[in-house]
Amino acid sequence: MKRKLAVGAGWMTVLQLSSKVVEVGFIAVLARILFPDDFGVIAGASIFIQLASLLVEVGIGATIVQIPNLTRTDLRIGGTIVFLNGIGYFLLAQLLAPFAGDFMGIAGVEPVIRVLALVFIIQSFGIVSENVLVRDLEVRRVMIAQLMARVIGTGVIGIALAWAGWGYWALVVATLAETTVKALWLVLLVRPPMRPLLTRAGAARLMRRGAGFSLSKVINFFALRADNAIVGRTMDAAALGLYSRAYNLMNVPADLYSRIAERIVFPAMAKVQDDPARLRSAFLRGLELTAIFGLPISALLALLAPEVILLILGPRWVAVIVPFAVLCSVTYLRLGTKISGSLQRAKAATGAMITNQIVYAGMVIGGCLLAYPYGIVAVAGAVSVAVAAFYLIVNYNACRLAGVGFGDFARVHAHGALLALACTLVAAPVVLGMRAAALPPIAILVAAGSAVATLGVILILLRPRWMLGDFMIELLGDAGRLTKRFRRKAPR
C-alpha cells in the first residue's frame, strides 16, 4: 500500500498544484474585471449553497470510501438517496432564498441562491462516482476531471462573461458549468449503476455510517463560514468581498492539502484502521510530511503578504493585505488538523469529531461577534485564535486514538520547524531590503523565492535528512525507483 500511496500522492500533488495555479490565475484575471461588491454577493449566497451541498451528500461519499464490503446495491441506494436529497434541497432553496437574502442584507443574494441551487441536482450525479475512485485511490482521475471542469467553467465561460459585463452573474454561470462538466466526466469514467433503488435496510446501513460524518462536516462548515456570515450581516458586500478574497487566498494551501488528506490519507488510514501499529506509523508520517511543507509555507506567506496580494489581486485590493497576513500566520495549524481529522474519520470516531467541531464553531462565532465592530482585521485575528485552539484539541484527541505521546508528536515536527526558521531567516532580509528600495512586488517575490530555493538546494546536497526527514527521503526514493521501472517497461 505504501508504494500505491506514494504514486497516488505524487499524482495528487502535481494535479492539485496545477489546479491551484490555474485557480489563482483565474482569480487574478477576475479581480481585475470585477469589484469587491461582486465577490461579496457570491460569498454571501455561497454560505447557504455550500451548507446545503454538504447536506445533499448526507455522508454517503465518506461511507462509500470507508465501508468494508461495498456492493453494487449500496451504490444504487447511495446514488438514489443523494439524487432525492438534491431535488429536495433545490426546492427548499427556492422557498428559503428570500429569508437568506434578508439575513445577509445584500442585494442580489436572493436571486443568486435561486439559480445556484441547481448545483444540488447536478452534483448529485457525480458523488457516487467520485468516491468510488477515491476508495480505490484513483485520485488522479478525480483531479483531472476537477481541473478540466475548472478550466472550462471558470477559465473559458466565467472570464468571458465577466469581460462581457455580466458582473457577479458571470461567477454564477461559471459555477454551474464547472459542476456540470465534473459530474458528467466522473459518470463517464466510472459508469456506476444509475438505476434507482431504495430499500429500508440498505438505506439504514448507509445512513447509519454516514450520519456522523455528515453532522461533523456540517458543524465544521459553520465554523469555517461563520466569519463570512457575520461580516456580511454586520458590514456590507464590499467588506465581505474583501474579507472573502483574503480568506480564500489564504486557504489555497490548506485546501490543497485537505484534498490530499481527504482523497489519499483518509482512504489509506481506513484500510489499516484495525492494525494499530500501521495506523500509528501512518499518522506520524502524515504529521511529519505536513510539518515539512506547512510550517515554511505559513511563515513565508505571512512575510510576503503585501507582494502576494498586489501581484495576484492588484492595487484595488490593498485592504486585503493585513487580514491576509493575519490569516496566513496560522496556515500550518489549519493543515495540521487535516491528518488528525483523517485519522478520526478512519477510526469512525464520530463522537470526538462532532465534539471538536462544536467547540471550534463556538470559538469562531463568539470571537467574530466580539471582533466585528473593529473591522475585518480584528475578525481575522479572532478566527486565527480559534484555529490555534482547534489545532490543539484535534491533535490531542488523534494522538490518544493512535497511541502517540507528546515526545513523538513533537519529534515529527522538528524538521518542519527548523526548515521554516531557516527559510524566514534567509528570505526576510531580502524582502525588507527590497521593500525599502520600493522595488515591484514581482521582483521581491522572485528574489525571495530564489533565496529560499538556493537554501533548499544547499540543504538537499549537504543535509537532506535535516531538511526533509526520513519519511520524505523514503518517499522520494520509492518515487525514483518507480519512475525507473516505468521507463524500463516503456516501449522504445
HUGICOR-V602149 format. One record per residue. N is the residue number from 1. RES is the residue in three letters. OMEGA is omega in degrees with one decimal (none if undefined). D_FIRST is the distance of its C-alpha to the first C-alpha in Angstrom with 1 decimal. Layout:
# HUGICOR-V602149
n;res;omega;d_first
N;RES;OMEGA;D_FIRST
N;RES;OMEGA;D_FIRST
This chain:
# HUGICOR-V602149
n;res;omega;d_first
1;MET;-178.4;0.0
2;LYS;-179.2;3.8
3;ARG;178.3;5.4
4;LYS;177.7;5.1
5;LEU;-179.9;5.9
6;ALA;178.5;8.5
7;VAL;179.0;9.9
8;GLY;179.4;10.2
9;ALA;178.7;11.8
10;GLY;177.1;14.0
11;TRP;-178.0;15.3
12;MET;-178.5;15.7
13;THR;-179.2;17.7
14;VAL;-177.2;19.8
15;LEU;177.7;20.7
16;GLN;176.5;21.3
17;LEU;177.8;23.5
18;SER;179.7;25.3
19;SER;-178.3;25.9
20;LYS;175.1;27.2
21;VAL;177.5;29.4
22;VAL;-178.8;30.8
23;GLU;179.4;31.3
24;VAL;176.5;33.2
25;GLY;177.3;35.2
26;PHE;177.1;36.3
27;ILE;-179.3;37.2
28;ALA;179.8;39.3
29;VAL;-177.0;41.2
30;LEU;179.9;41.7
31;ALA;179.3;42.9
32;ARG;177.9;45.7
33;ILE;-177.6;46.8
34;LEU;-175.8;46.4
35;PHE;178.5;47.8
36;PRO;179.9;46.5
37;ASP;179.2;48.2
38;ASP;178.7;46.2
39;PHE;177.6;42.9
40;GLY;178.0;44.4
41;VAL;-179.6;45.1
42;ILE;179.5;41.6
43;ALA;178.7;40.1
44;GLY;178.6;42.5
45;ALA;-175.9;41.7
46;SER;177.9;37.9
47;ILE;-177.4;38.0
48;PHE;-179.2;39.0
49;ILE;-178.1;37.0
50;GLN;176.1;33.7
51;LEU;-179.6;34.4
52;ALA;178.6;35.2
53;SER;175.6;32.1
54;LEU;-177.8;29.9
55;LEU;177.4;32.2
56;VAL;-177.5;31.9
57;GLU;-178.1;28.2
58;VAL;176.2;29.0
59;GLY;-178.3;25.4
60;ILE;-179.5;24.5
61;GLY;179.3;21.8
62;ALA;179.0;19.9
63;THR;178.2;20.6
64;ILE;179.4;19.1
65;VAL;-167.9;15.8
66;GLN;-172.7;16.0
67;ILE;-173.1;18.1
68;PRO;-174.7;16.5
69;ASN;-177.0;18.5
70;LEU;-179.5;19.4
71;THR;176.3;22.3
72;ARG;176.4;24.4
73;THR;176.3;27.1
74;ASP;-179.1;25.1
75;LEU;179.2;24.6
76;ARG;-179.3;28.4
77;ILE;179.3;29.4
78;GLY;178.3;27.2
79;GLY;178.9;28.5
80;THR;179.6;32.1
81;ILE;-177.9;31.9
82;VAL;-179.6;30.7
83;PHE;178.8;33.4
84;LEU;175.9;36.1
85;ASN;179.3;35.2
86;GLY;177.7;35.3
87;ILE;-178.9;38.9
88;GLY;-178.7;39.9
89;TYR;173.0;38.9
90;PHE;179.0;40.5
91;LEU;179.0;43.8
92;LEU;178.9;43.4
93;ALA;178.3;43.0
94;GLN;-179.0;46.3
95;LEU;-171.7;48.0
96;LEU;-178.3;46.8
97;ALA;178.7;46.9
98;PRO;-179.8;50.4
99;PHE;177.5;49.6
100;ALA;177.6;46.6
101;GLY;178.6;48.9
102;ASP;-179.5;51.5
103;PHE;-178.3;49.1
104;MET;-179.1;47.8
105;GLY;-178.6;51.3
106;ILE;179.4;50.1
107;ALA;179.3;51.8
108;GLY;-178.4;49.5
109;VAL;-176.5;46.8
110;GLU;-179.7;48.1
111;PRO;178.7;48.2
112;VAL;177.8;44.8
113;ILE;-178.8;43.2
114;ARG;-177.6;44.9
115;VAL;-178.6;43.5
116;LEU;179.0;40.0
117;ALA;174.6;39.6
118;LEU;178.3;39.0
119;VAL;-176.9;35.4
120;PHE;-179.2;34.8
121;ILE;-176.2;35.5
122;ILE;-174.8;33.9
123;GLN;-177.9;30.5
124;SER;-179.5;30.4
125;PHE;-174.8;29.8
126;GLY;-173.6;26.5
127;ILE;-179.6;24.8
128;VAL;-178.8;23.3
129;SER;-178.6;22.1
130;GLU;-175.1;20.5
131;ASN;169.8;18.5
132;VAL;177.4;17.5
133;LEU;178.3;15.8
134;VAL;179.1;14.3
135;ARG;-178.7;12.9
136;ASP;-178.7;11.2
137;LEU;176.8;10.0
138;GLU;-174.3;12.9
139;VAL;-179.7;14.5
140;ARG;-178.0;16.2
141;ARG;177.6;18.6
142;VAL;-177.3;19.4
143;MET;177.4;20.3
144;ILE;177.7;22.4
145;ALA;-179.1;24.3
146;GLN;-179.2;24.9
147;LEU;-179.9;26.1
148;MET;176.6;28.4
149;ALA;178.5;29.8
150;ARG;-179.2;30.6
151;VAL;-177.8;32.3
152;ILE;-174.6;34.4
153;GLY;-176.9;35.2
154;THR;-173.6;36.0
155;GLY;-178.0;36.4
156;VAL;-172.7;38.7
157;ILE;-175.8;40.2
158;GLY;-178.5;40.2
159;ILE;179.1;41.6
160;ALA;180.0;44.2
161;LEU;176.6;45.5
162;ALA;178.8;45.6
163;TRP;179.9;47.7
164;ALA;175.2;49.9
165;GLY;-179.4;50.8
166;TRP;179.6;48.8
167;GLY;-176.4;47.9
168;TYR;176.9;45.3
169;TRP;175.0;45.4
170;ALA;179.0;43.6
171;LEU;178.0;40.5
172;VAL;-179.5;40.9
173;VAL;178.8;40.9
174;ALA;179.3;38.0
175;THR;179.2;35.8
176;LEU;179.8;36.8
177;ALA;-179.6;36.1
178;GLU;179.8;32.7
179;THR;-179.6;31.7
180;THR;-178.8;33.1
181;VAL;-178.4;31.4
182;LYS;-178.7;27.9
183;ALA;-179.2;28.4
184;LEU;-179.6;29.9
185;TRP;-177.6;27.2
186;LEU;179.1;24.4
187;VAL;179.2;26.4
188;LEU;177.9;27.1
189;LEU;-171.5;23.5
190;VAL;-174.1;22.2
191;ARG;-179.5;25.6
192;PRO;175.1;25.1
193;PRO;-174.1;27.8
194;MET;-178.3;30.6
195;ARG;-176.0;33.3
196;PRO;175.7;34.1
197;LEU;179.7;33.7
198;LEU;174.7;34.4
199;THR;-177.4;34.7
200;ARG;-177.7;35.4
201;ALA;-179.2;32.9
202;GLY;178.9;30.1
203;ALA;179.9;30.9
204;ALA;179.5;31.2
205;ARG;-179.1;27.7
206;LEU;-175.6;26.2
207;MET;-179.1;28.7
208;ARG;178.0;28.4
209;ARG;-174.1;24.7
210;GLY;-174.0;25.4
211;ALA;-178.4;28.6
212;GLY;177.5;27.2
213;PHE;-176.7;24.7
214;SER;-179.5;27.6
215;LEU;178.3;30.2
216;SER;179.3;28.1
217;LYS;-179.2;27.6
218;VAL;179.2;31.3
219;ILE;176.6;32.4
220;ASN;177.7;30.1
221;PHE;178.7;31.8
222;PHE;178.9;35.2
223;ALA;-176.4;34.2
224;LEU;-175.8;32.9
225;ARG;-179.2;35.9
226;ALA;-180.0;38.7
227;ASP;177.1;39.8
228;ASN;-179.7;40.2
229;ALA;-178.2;42.1
230;ILE;177.3;44.4
231;VAL;-180.0;45.1
232;GLY;-178.4;45.9
233;ARG;-172.2;48.0
234;THR;-178.6;50.0
235;MET;179.7;50.3
236;ASP;-176.3;50.3
237;ALA;-179.4;48.3
238;ALA;178.5;48.6
239;ALA;178.3;47.3
240;LEU;177.2;44.4
241;GLY;178.7;43.7
242;LEU;-177.6;43.8
243;TYR;-178.9;41.6
244;SER;176.2;39.0
245;ARG;178.0;38.8
246;ALA;-177.3;38.3
247;TYR;-176.5;35.6
248;ASN;178.2;33.7
249;LEU;176.3;33.7
250;MET;-173.0;32.6
251;ASN;-178.9;29.8
252;VAL;177.7;28.3
253;PRO;-179.3;25.9
254;ALA;179.1;25.1
255;ASP;176.9;24.6
256;LEU;-176.0;22.4
257;TYR;-179.3;20.1
258;SER;178.0;20.4
259;ARG;175.1;19.1
260;ILE;179.3;16.0
261;ALA;-177.4;15.6
262;GLU;-169.6;16.6
263;ARG;177.3;14.4
264;ILE;-172.2;11.2
265;VAL;-179.0;11.4
266;PHE;177.4;13.1
267;PRO;179.7;10.8
268;ALA;178.6;7.8
269;MET;178.9;10.4
270;ALA;-179.1;11.9
271;LYS;-179.4;9.1
272;VAL;-175.0;9.8
273;GLN;-178.9;13.4
274;ASP;177.9;14.9
275;ASP;-173.0;13.5
276;PRO;-176.8;15.7
277;ALA;-179.8;14.6
278;ARG;178.4;11.0
279;LEU;178.5;12.4
280;ARG;179.1;15.1
281;SER;179.4;13.0
282;ALA;179.9;11.0
283;PHE;-178.9;14.6
284;LEU;179.3;16.3
285;ARG;176.2;14.1
286;GLY;177.7;14.5
287;LEU;-179.2;18.2
288;GLU;-180.0;18.6
289;LEU;179.1;17.3
290;THR;-178.8;19.5
291;ALA;-178.5;22.5
292;ILE;179.3;22.3
293;PHE;-169.8;22.7
294;GLY;-177.3;24.5
295;LEU;176.2;27.3
296;PRO;179.3;28.7
297;ILE;-179.8;28.5
298;SER;-178.5;30.4
299;ALA;-176.3;33.1
300;LEU;178.3;33.6
301;LEU;178.0;34.0
302;ALA;180.0;36.5
303;LEU;-172.5;38.4
304;LEU;-176.2;38.5
305;ALA;-179.0;39.1
306;PRO;-178.0;42.6
307;GLU;179.8;41.5
308;VAL;-177.8;38.4
309;ILE;-178.1;40.6
310;LEU;-179.7;43.5
311;LEU;-174.0;41.4
312;ILE;-173.9;39.3
313;LEU;179.8;41.8
314;GLY;-174.5;45.1
315;PRO;178.4;48.2
316;ARG;-171.1;48.8
317;TRP;-177.2;45.9
318;VAL;-180.0;47.0
319;ALA;179.8;47.1
320;VAL;-168.6;43.3
321;ILE;-174.4;42.9
322;VAL;176.9;43.5
323;PRO;177.1;41.4
324;PHE;179.3;38.6
325;ALA;179.5;38.8
326;VAL;-179.5;39.0
327;LEU;-179.6;35.9
328;CYS;-178.2;33.9
329;SER;179.1;34.7
330;VAL;179.6;32.2
331;THR;-179.4;29.5
332;TYR;-178.7;27.0
333;LEU;174.4;27.8
334;ARG;179.5;26.8
335;LEU;-175.3;23.4
336;GLY;178.1;23.0
337;THR;-174.7;23.3
338;LYS;-179.3;20.4
339;ILE;179.2;17.6
340;SER;176.8;19.8
341;GLY;178.2;20.6
342;SER;178.5;16.9
343;LEU;179.3;16.6
344;GLN;178.3;19.9
345;ARG;179.4;18.9
346;ALA;178.2;15.7
347;LYS;-178.2;18.1
348;ALA;179.2;20.7
349;ALA;-172.7;23.2
350;THR;179.0;25.5
351;GLY;178.1;28.6
352;ALA;179.3;27.5
353;MET;-177.2;26.2
354;ILE;178.6;29.6
355;THR;178.2;31.6
356;ASN;-175.8;30.0
357;GLN;178.4;30.7
358;ILE;178.9;34.3
359;VAL;-179.6;35.1
360;TYR;179.8;33.7
361;ALA;179.4;35.6
362;GLY;179.6;38.7
363;MET;-180.0;38.6
364;VAL;-178.1;38.1
365;ILE;179.8;40.9
366;GLY;179.9;43.2
367;GLY;-179.1;42.7
368;CYS;178.2;43.3
369;LEU;176.6;46.4
370;LEU;-171.2;47.8
371;ALA;-169.7;46.9
372;TYR;178.3;47.9
373;PRO;-176.7;51.6
374;TYR;173.9;50.8
375;GLY;-172.9;48.9
376;ILE;176.6;45.3
377;VAL;178.0;44.8
378;ALA;176.8;45.4
379;VAL;178.1;43.1
380;ALA;177.9;40.3
381;GLY;179.5;41.1
382;ALA;178.1;40.9
383;VAL;-178.8;37.5
384;SER;176.8;36.2
385;VAL;178.7;37.5
386;ALA;178.8;35.8
387;VAL;179.9;32.5
388;ALA;179.2;32.9
389;ALA;179.3;33.7
390;PHE;178.4;30.8
391;TYR;-179.3;28.4
392;LEU;-177.5;29.8
393;ILE;-176.2;29.7
394;VAL;-178.4;26.2
395;ASN;174.9;24.7
396;TYR;-179.9;27.0
397;ASN;-179.9;25.8
398;ALA;179.1;22.0
399;CYS;176.4;22.7
400;ARG;179.5;24.5
401;LEU;-175.4;21.7
402;ALA;-178.0;19.1
403;GLY;-178.1;21.8
404;VAL;178.6;22.0
405;GLY;-178.4;25.5
406;PHE;-178.6;27.5
407;GLY;178.6;27.3
408;ASP;179.2;23.5
409;PHE;179.8;23.6
410;ALA;-176.6;26.3
411;ARG;-176.3;24.8
412;VAL;175.8;21.7
413;HIS;-172.0;24.2
414;ALA;-177.7;26.4
415;HIS;179.6;25.1
416;GLY;-179.6;25.3
417;ALA;178.6;28.7
418;LEU;180.0;30.1
419;LEU;177.9;28.9
420;ALA;178.9;30.5
421;LEU;-179.5;33.7
422;ALA;179.0;33.8
423;CYS;-179.3;33.3
424;THR;-179.4;36.0
425;LEU;179.4;38.4
426;VAL;-173.6;38.1
427;ALA;-172.6;38.3
428;ALA;179.3;40.9
429;PRO;179.1;43.9
430;VAL;-177.4;43.2
431;VAL;-177.3;42.9
432;LEU;179.0;46.0
433;GLY;-179.3;48.1
434;MET;174.2;47.5
435;ARG;179.4;48.1
436;ALA;178.3;51.4
437;ALA;177.1;52.3
438;ALA;178.0;51.6
439;LEU;-176.3;49.2
440;PRO;-177.6;47.3
441;PRO;-177.8;43.9
442;ILE;179.2;42.1
443;ALA;179.9;43.5
444;ILE;-179.9;42.4
445;LEU;179.6;38.9
446;VAL;-178.9;38.7
447;ALA;179.1;40.3
448;ALA;177.7;38.0
449;GLY;178.9;34.9
450;SER;179.0;36.3
451;ALA;179.7;37.0
452;VAL;178.9;33.5
453;ALA;177.4;31.9
454;THR;176.2;34.3
455;LEU;-179.7;33.2
456;GLY;179.6;29.5
457;VAL;-179.9;30.3
458;ILE;-178.6;32.4
459;LEU;179.0;29.8
460;ILE;-180.0;27.0
461;LEU;-172.9;29.5
462;LEU;-176.2;31.0
463;ARG;-175.3;28.7
464;PRO;-178.7;25.1
465;ARG;176.5;23.6
466;TRP;-176.9;26.4
467;MET;-169.4;25.5
468;LEU;-176.9;21.8
469;GLY;-174.2;20.6
470;ASP;-175.1;18.3
471;PHE;-179.8;15.0
472;MET;176.3;16.2
473;ILE;179.5;17.4
474;GLU;178.4;14.1
475;LEU;179.3;12.4
476;LEU;177.3;15.6
477;GLY;177.4;15.4
478;ASP;-179.7;12.0
479;ALA;179.1;13.4
480;GLY;178.9;16.6
481;ARG;178.4;15.4
482;LEU;179.2;13.7
483;THR;179.3;17.0
484;LYS;-179.9;19.1
485;ARG;179.3;17.3
486;PHE;-179.8;18.0
487;ARG;179.8;21.5
488;ARG;-177.8;22.2
489;LYS;-175.4;21.3
490;ALA;179.1;23.2
491;PRO;-179.8;26.7
492;ARG;none;29.7
